Amino acid sequence: MSGPLSVEIRSVAELSAGEGAQWNDWARADPDLSSPYFRWEFARTAGPICPGSAVAVFKRDGRVVGYYPHQRRGGTIQPLAAPMNDYHGVIGPRDLKPSMQEAARLLRAPRFAAAAWIGEAPAEMPRYSSVVSIVPDDGGFDAWYARRRKAFPKYFKDKERSRRGLDGAFGTVEIEICLRDHALLERLIIEKSEQYRRTGHHDIFSCGWTGQVLHALMDSEGEDGFGASMAVLRVDGRVVAMEYSMHAGRHFHLWFPVYAQEVARWSPGIVLTQETIRLGAGRGYRVFDYGVGVGGNYKKYYDDGGLVTVEGLVARPGLTKALCDSASAVVGLVGRERARRLRTSTQRRWSVIEACETSWTGRTSGALRAAVDMVRK
C-alpha cells in the first residue's frame, strides 16, 4: 500500500460513466461485494432521492482507489439509503481502499456509523454473520433443498405440510417472482408501515423518501440484470404474501416481506421464500441473501454461511469519552449485561430514526415514541 489517502466529496450526478464502470468492475472482482447494494446503479438511483447524499471518492497518489456512497444526518455519516441499506463499505481494491477508521478520519464527521460494514474495521466492534442460501450449479435447487432437508428434516417436513395445507384450503395457489408492479409495492409499503407500528418499531416509510427509493429501484435497470422486483403469493386470486427484492448478477437479495395474518397457520411468507429460491434458481440466481442474521429464527434453517459484517460507530475522541462515561453510569445502575443490551437496542433505534427523519420535529417525535416503547418493555 503506497501513498497517503485523500478524499473528494462529490454528488452522485457528478460521477462519470467511466467512473461508474470502474465502480462496477471493482464490485464484480470482489466476492464480498457481490450484493446489489455495492453496484453503481444502486447509488445512482438512490442518491438523488436520499437527503444529504454524496459519494466519497478516495485517492492515493492522485489515483482513485475507492468509492463510498453515504448520507449525512447532522454530525453523522451513514450508509446511503440507511436504514434500508443491508450492506455497505468502500468499493475498491482490497489492498488499496481505506478501512472504516481511515474513511471516518478523512470524512471528518463527528460520528461515522455502520450497521453491516464489509471491510476492515476496528477489532473491538461487534461482528454479525449474514445469512445466505447458496444454490449449486450442479444439481440446482433440488440439490440445495435435499441438503437443507437432510440437515433439518423436522423443520422442512413441517413446511411441506404448510404448502399442502395451502393447496388443500384454497382452490388455486399461485406464485410469481420478478414482477415490476408499483401497485403491489405501494400495498407492501402500507402493510409494512402497519406492521412497524403494531410491533412498536419506528415506521421507516412515514418519512416518504424511503418508499420513493424502492419505487425508483424498481424502475432502474443496469449491468448484469441489476434491478428490483416483487414476488407474490396469491390464493384464489387474493394476495396473501409479498416480498420486495433486489438483484444483480447471480445475487438475489430478499428485502421486505409481508404476509396476511389470517393465513399465518400455513407459513405463507416461508412458502413464498422457498418458491422464490426455486423459481429464482431457474433464472440463474445462485446466492439468495437474507441480510444480517437477526430478526428471524427461521433463517438458520436456510443458512449456508454468509459474510462477516461489522456494526459500530467511529466517534471523535471527545465524543467517545462522553459516550463511555454515559455507558459506565448505565452499567452502575442496571448491571453490565443488561446495560449492553439496552445500549445496543437504543443505539439501533436511534440510528433508524436519525436516518429516516430529516427534520427536528420528526426526530423528536420518533425519539418520544421510542422512549414510550422502551418504558413499556
NUKOL-907756 format. One record per atom (N, C-alpha, C): x, y, z. Coordinates in pm, whole numbers, plus 50000, padded with zeros to 5 digits. Example, Ala and Ser with C-alpha at 12.3 -4.5 7.8 and 13.67 -1.06 7.14 Angstrom:
513194943150780/512304955050780/513204967050780/512854977550708/513674989450714/512905000350787/
This chain:
500874988250000/500005000050000/500905012350000/500775020849898/501675032149884/500895045149881/501555055849933/501005069049924/499905071950025/499815084450069/498755088050163/497395088650095/496375086850176/495005087550126/494495101850126/493665105050028/492925117650025/491505114549983/490625124449994/489225122149959/488635134449891/487765132049796/486925142349735/485475138649763/484675148549799/483245146249820/482505151549698/481775142649634/481065146449512/479635141549518/478775147749441/477415142649429/477415130649336/476405122349348/476305110649261/476255114949115/475555125749087/475395130348949/476705134848887/477675138348969/478965143248918/479895132148872/479595119748906/480445108848863/480165105448717/481215102448644/481095099748501/480715085148477/480345082348352/480025068548315/481255059648331/482435065048303/483665057448321/483905053948466/483625063448556/483785060548699/482765050448746/481535051148692/480535041148725/480955027348679/481575026448562/482055013548512/483175008248599/484085017148642/485165012948731/484595007848863/483635014848917/482925011049040/482404996649028/481674993848918/481104980548899/482164969848875/483244973448805/484334963948783/484924959448917/485114969049007/485644965549139/484664957049219/483384960249211/482384952449283/482334938049232/482404936349100/482354922849043/483614914749074/484744921749090/486014914949112/486154909449253/485374914449349/485494910449489/484234902849530/484334889849561/483144882049601/482414888049721/483124894949808/482474901149924/481594912849885/481744917849763/480964929449718/479954925549610/479504913049612/478594908349508/477154912949528/476824918149647/475464922649674/475094934449584/473824935349544/473374946949464/473614960349533/473714960549665/473964973149737/475294979449695/476224971449646/477534976649609/477624980649463/476534979249390/476564983049249/476374998149232/476995003149126/476875017249091/475415021049070/474635012149012/473235015248984/472435018049112/472785011349220/472095013949346/472345028249391/473595032649390/473925046349431/473345056449332/473435053349204/472935062549100/471435064749114/470705054349156/469265055249168/468845061549300/469455056949410/469055061549542/469595075349575/470765078749522/471435091249558/470595103749539/469965105749423/469175117949402/467965119149493/467535108049554/466345108149638/466695109549786/467775103249829/468145103349971/468635117250012/468035123250114/468505136250161/469945135450210/470735145450176/472105146250224/473055136250164/472755131150044/473585120749984/474835126449918/475875118249912/477125121949846/477945109249826/479025110449749/479965099349731/481355104149772/481985096549859/483385099249893/484255091849791/485085099249720/485995093449622/487395093649683/487895081949721/489195080949788/490305079149685/491435085749712/492555085349618/493865082749691/494795076349621/496195075149663/497065079849548/497925089249577/498815094749474/498025099549351/496855105349379/496045110749271/495225100549195/495315087949234/494595077249164/493435072349251/492235070949190/491065066449264/491265052049310/490995049649439/491145036249496/489875031549567/488815039849566/487605035449632/486495045749626/485255040749632/484065049149636/483235045149758/482685055149827/481785052149939/480565061149932/479425055849887/478185063749886/477625064850027/477205076650066/476755078750204/475755090250211/475245092450329/474355103850355/474735109850489/474525122850500/474815130050625/473525133450697/473545131250827/472445135050914/473045142951029/473085156151013/473745164351113/475215160951118/475695156651235/477095153051250/477385138451224/476435131051170/476625116651149/476675113451000/477665105250963/477715099750829/477195085450836/476225082550751/475605069350745/475725063750603/475535050650587/475495044950452/474335050950371/474525052050242/473475057050155/472215048550168/471075055350183/469755049050194/469545042050328/470405044650426/470125039550561/468795045350606/467985037450678/468275024650743/467975012450658/467755014250528/467385002850444/468594995650385/469775001350400/470974995950338/471494984150420/471354972050367/471714959950442/473214956850441/473954962050344/475404960250337/476054973150290/477214976250343/477914988250299/479404987050329/480174995150261/481624995450274/482185002650154/483475004550152/484125011450040/484275001649924/483875006049806/484014997949686/485355001249622/486264991649621/487584993849566/488454981749589/489694981649537/490604970349558/490934968749707/490914956449755/491094953949899/492394959749954/493474958649877/494784962749928/495044977749914/494104985049856/494304999349836/493255008149903/492035003149916/490955011449970/491115013550120/490495024150175/490635027150318/489815017950407/490255016450531/489495009450633/488375018450684/487545013150773/486495021350832/487095033150908/488165030650987/488775041551064/489345052350972/490005048050863/490585057750771/489495065750701/488445059250661/487335066250595/486715076450689/486495072550815/485915081650913/486825093750936/488125091250943/489075102350967/489075112150850/489095106850728/489145115450611/487845123250591/486725117450626/485445124150609/485155134250720/485905133650828/485895143650935/484495146150994/483745135651004/482435136851069/482585133951218/481805140651303/481835137251445/481515122551471/480645116851385/480265102851401/480185096251264/480715083951255/480695076051133/480045062851169/478825060451121/478025049051166/477955038251059/477945025751105/477785014351015/476965003751085/476044997451011/475234986751067/475674973051017/476194972450895/476654959650838/477804962550742/478934967050799/480094970950721/480834958650674/481234958650548/482074948050493/483414954250457/484464949750524/485784955350505/486504956550638/487674961950636/488494963450757/487844973350853/487804969450981/487144977751083/487794975151218/487554984051317/488154982151449/487834968451509/488834962351572/488694948651623/487654947751734/487464958651808/486544957951923/485074958951883/484784962151758/483384963451716/482744949751700/481454948251734/480794935251723/480654930651578/480764917551559/480644911151428/479354903051423/478704903451306/477494895451284/477594889151146/477164876751135/477204869851007/475934872150928/476094873750798/474924874350712/474414860250685/473174859250639/472544846450612/472294845250462/472814834850400/472614832750257/472304818050229/471484815950127/471264802550072/472024801949940/472894791949926/473734790849807/473304778649726/472744781149610/472264770449522/473414766149431/473794753449432/474934749149350/474584748749202/475604750949119/475404749548974/475074735048939/475714725949009/475494711748985/474324706849071/473194704849010/472024699949083/470984710449110/471364723249110/470424734149125/469614733649253/468374738249243/467514739149361/467294725649427/467084715149349/466794702049407/467944697449497/469174699549451/470334695549531/470424704049657/470174717049644/470214725849762/469144721849863/467914719449815/466824716149906/467074702749975/467594693049902/467884680049962/468914681450075/469884690050055/470914692150158/470314698750282/469494708850264/468904715650380/467894706550451/467144698850374/466154689850434/466834678850515/467974674250468/468724664150543/469244669850674/469654682650671/470184689050793/469084692050893/467874695550844/466764699250934/465474692350888/465414679250901/464244671850847/462924675850910/462874677951041/461614681351107/461074694651057/461954704451046/461534717851003/460964717450861/461684711250769/461254711650629/460034702650604/459884691950681/458654684050671/457454692550714/457654700550817/456584709250863/456204719450755/457194724850686/456904734750581/456264728050459/456614715550435/455934708250328/454454706250362/454184703850490/452774702850533/452064716250517/452794727250543/452194740550524/451784742550379/452634738550288/452304740250146/451114731450108/451084719150157/449934710650129/448664716350190/448824722550308/447664728850372/447114740250289/447984748350232/447544759150143/446804753350022/447404743249961/446784737249842/445424731149874/445284725649996/444024719450033/442964729350075/443384740750130/442414750450182/441864759750075/442584761149963/442164770649861/442124763849725/441314769449638/441164763749505/442404765149421/443004777149423/444224779649346/445264786249433/446514782149416/447664788249482/448654792049372/448914804949358/449774809949251/450954817749310/452134815649256/453334822749300/454054828049177/454394840849182/455154847349075/456294855249136/457394856049064/458524864249109/458934873748997/459804883149033/460384892748939/459314901348870/458294905248946/457264914148895/457644928748922/457544937048823/457784951348842/456414958248845/455804957248961/454424961748979/454384972049091/454224984849054/454264995549154/453044995349247/451904990549197/450724989749283/450954979549395/451564968249361/451894958249463/452894963849563/453894971149513/454884976949603/454244986949698/453354995249648/452705005049735/451864998049841/451224987149804/450474979349902/451404973450008/452554968449964/453534963050060/454004973850157/454274985850107/454734996850193/453695000150298/452435000650259/451355003550354/451274992650460/451334980050418/451234969050514/452474968250603/453624971550547/454854971350628/454804982450732/454284994050695/454135005050792/453225000850907/452124994250874/451214989450978/451914979551070/452744970851011/453484961051091/454464967951185/455194977951135/456134985251221/455424991451340/454294997851314/453555004351423/452994994051521/452494982951467/451904972651552/452944966251644/454164964751596/455204958151673/456084967851751/455754980751749/456494990451828/457814994851767/457994993051637/459194997551568/458925011051500/460005018351473/459845030951401/459425027951258/458415034751210/457925032851074/458865039850977/459695032150910/460695038250823/460085044350697/458835041150668/458205046550548/457395059150573/457265063150698/456465075150727/457125087850677/458445087650654/459155099650610/458995102250460/458545092350384/458275094550242/459405090750148/460615095650172/461695093550075/462125078950065/461965071350172/462375057250170/461535049250070/460235051550069/459375044949971/459705049249830/460055061949811/460425066749678/461655059349626/462595056249715/463795048849674/463415035049621/462515028149692/462125014849647/461425015349511/460555025249491/459895026549361/460915029549251/461875038249279/462885041749178/463755029649144/464115021649243/464925009749217/464164999849129/462864999249146/462064990149064/462094994448918/462235007348892/462315012348755/463725012148699/464705009648786/466115010348746/466544997548675/467404999248575/467994988048506/469484990748491/470264980048489/471704982048477/472404969348434/473714969148451/474514957848410/474164945348489/474334933848426/474134920848492/472734919448552/471754925548488/470384923948536/470074931248664/470824941848697/470514949348818/469074954248813/468384953148928/467024958248937/466364953849066/465114957049080/464334953149198/462954948649150/462334939849228/461074934149183/460294928549300/459084924049271/458184918449371/457984903449345/457864895949454/457364882149449/456024882249520/455074874249473/453734874549531/453154860449537/452454857849646/451714845349666/450234848849671/449454842849580/448004845149576/447274832049602/446194832949678/445294821549695/443924825849646/443354818149556/442064821549495/442054835949445/443174840249388/443284853549331/443584864549430/443684861349559/443904871349663/445354871049710/445984882749720/447364883549765/447444881049916/448254871049956/448414868050099/449864869150145/450804870750052/452204872850090/452914879849975/453834888750011/454634896149913/456034897949966/456974899549875/458334903249916/458974911549807/459624922349851/460364931249760/461834927349768/462464925349654/463854920949650/464644929149548/465964928449562/466874934949468/467854924449417/468304925849292/469144915449235/470124921249134/471234914049119/472254917449020/473154905449004/473524902348880/474364890748856/473664878048903/474324870248986/473754857849040/473264859749183/473204872149227/472864875549366/471434880749375/470614874649461/469214878449479/469024881849626/468774894749655/468674899249794/467214900449835/466774891849927/465414892049980/465334903350082/464384912850064/464504925450135/463324928350227/462134930850174/460974934750256/459824924850236/459594915850334/458464906450324/457274910750408/456074907350363/454854908950443/453924897350409/453064893750504/452064883550475/450814886250558/449694880550514/448404882550581/448324873750705/447944879850817/447894872550943/446854861350941/445784863050865/444714853050868/445114839650806/446224839350731/446704826650676/448044822550737/448374828450852/449674826050914/449904811350946/448844803750973/448974789651011/449674781350904/449634786250777/450264779050667/451624784950628/452174793550711/453504799350687/453654804950545/452774814050504/452814818750365/454114825950328/454694833150425/455944840150396/457074830550363/457164819750440/458224809950417/457964802050290/456704798750265/456364792150139/456794800750021/456524813850029/456914822949921/458424823649907/459154824050019/460614824650013/461174812249945/460694800449985/461214788149925/460914787449776/459734791949738/459384791949596/460184802449519/460504813549586/461344823649522/462724817749493/463254810049587/464554803649564/464454793749448/463394785649446/463244775849339/463104782549202/462204792249194/461984799049066/463184807649027/463784814149128/464954822549100/466144814349053/466324802549112/467414793749068/467234789948922/465984788248881/465704785348741/466044796748648/466124808748701/466504820648623/468004823448629/468744815048702/470194816648706/470744822848833/469894826548928/470384831849055/470934820549140/472024823149212/472664812749291/472834816649439/472904829449469/473044833949608/471764841349647/471044835849745/469814842049795/470114847249935/470084860349947/470644867250063/469524872950150/469584869950281/468584874850376/469104886550460/470324890950435/470914901450518/471544895750643/471854904450737/472484900150861/471504891750942/472024881251006/471194871051069/470524875051198/469764885651198/468954889351314/467524891551267/466574889851358/465194893151326/464404881951261/464874869551267/464094858551212/464724845251245/464164837851340/464734825051379/464714814951267/463774816251173/463684806751062/464924807050974/465674817950974/466784819550880/467864808950899/468024804051021/469104794351045/468904781550964/467674778450928/467404766350851/467794767750704/468024779950661/468354782650521/469794787350502/470534788350610/471844794850607/472954785350564/473574788650452/474734781150404/476054788250437/475974798850515/477194805850556/477454818250472/477324829950537/477494842550465/478754849850506/478714863050495/479864871550524/479834876450668/480984880050719/481074886350850/480974901450830/480004907550896/479804922050887/480094928351022/480314941451021/480674948751142/479644959551169/479234960551294/478324971151338/479064980051436/479024993051414/479725001551509/479665016251472/480255024151559/480265038651545/481675043651574/482255050451476/483545057051498/483265071551533/483645075551655/483365089151701/484665096351731/484635109551722/485795117451760/486145115051906/487415116551942/487855113252079/487005119352189/486625131952178/485835138152284/484475131652299/483865128452184/482565121952188/482675107752243/483755100952207/483945087352256/484015087152408/484765096752466/484885097252611/483525099852675/482765109152617/481445112252672/480525100152667/480575092752555/479745080852544/480165070252644/481465068652664/481945058752761/481545062352903/481615075352937/481205079853070/479715076753092/478915079552989/477485076753000/477225061853013/477965053852935/477795039452942/478175034153079/479235039453138/479645035053272/478575038053374/477945049353360/476875052953453/475705043253440/475375039453315/474285029953294/474625016453354/475885011953335/476314999253391/476134998953541/476485010253606/476355010853751/474925009953798/473985014453715/472575014453755/471875001153728/472144994953613/471344983353575/472144970553558/473454970953570/474254958953551/474834958353411/475984951653399/476754952153275/476014945953155/475494933753171/474874926953057/473594934053014/472754937753109/471524944853073/471854958353011/472884964853063/473294977753007/473764976152862/474484965252835/474944962952698/473764961352603/472774953152644/471604951052558/470814964052541/470674971552649/469944984152642/470654994152552/471974994752565/472745004152484/472645000552336/472764987552304/472684983152165/471304985952106/470264982652183/468894984952136/468624999752114/469055007952209/468825022352198/469575028252079/470825023952061/471615029151950/471005025351815/470545012951804/469935008651678/468655016351650/467835017951752/466575025151733/466845039551693/467795046051760/468095059951726/468685061051586/469515051451547/470105051751413/469015051451306/467985043551328/466875042851234/466135056251227/465845061851344/465135074651348/465965085651283/467245086051317/468135096351262/468255095151111/468295082751060/468415080750916/467165085050841/466005081350896/464745084050826/464335098650833/464375104150953/463775117250978/464815128350959/464555137150866/465495147850837/465145161050905/463985161550970/463585173751041/463705171751192/463865182951263/463935182251410/462645176851467/461515180851409/460215176251457/460085161151442/460475156051325/460375141751301/461245133651395/462455138451419/463365131151509/462855131451652/462365143051694/461845144151831/460655135051851/459745134951754/458565126351764/458975111751769/459925107851682/460385094051682/461055090051810/461865099151866/462555096351992/461565094852107/460515103052108/459505102052214/458755088752206/458405084552083/457725071652067/458635060252111/459925061352077/460875050952118/460985050152270/461025061752334/461125061952480/459905055452545/458715058352490/457495052352543/457535037052528/457995032452411/458075017952386/459055011252482/460185017952509/461175012152599/460625011152741/459895021252784/459295020852918/458295009452928/457505007352822/456524996452823/457204982952831/458354981752764/459054968852766/459724966252901/
